[in-house]
Amino acid sequence: MILLLLLLSVSSYDGIIPETTISAIVIGRTGCSACVKMEPIVKELQNEQYNIYYTKDNDIRKRYNIYAVPTTIILEEGEEINRIEGFLSRDKLIKLLGKK
């Protein structure tokens, strides 16, 4: 399934994050230059069927206590296993998510 969800809201978040695989949420905000650079990378990886999502939703930022953006949260079976602050390259994101 190709998922083209780019902007996640808290109402759609709870039902969309797979709980049986490794997935990632990239949390950004408007006006963040590193976030702007990561958006097309996330979209590209989504097109390649990686479980990765991008959001600027304030409620999701609050849920995960995000103070620096971009922050990438790696989830396994729906539980946070890693958190990285700052820009991540395409290659680094693939390494964190596992190769397809």
Secondary structure, DSSP 8 states (H G I E B T S, - for coil): ------S--HHHHHHHS-SSSEEEEEE--TT-HHHHHHHHHHHHHHHTT--EEEE--HHHHHHTT--SSSEEEEEETTEEEEEEES---HHHHHHHH---
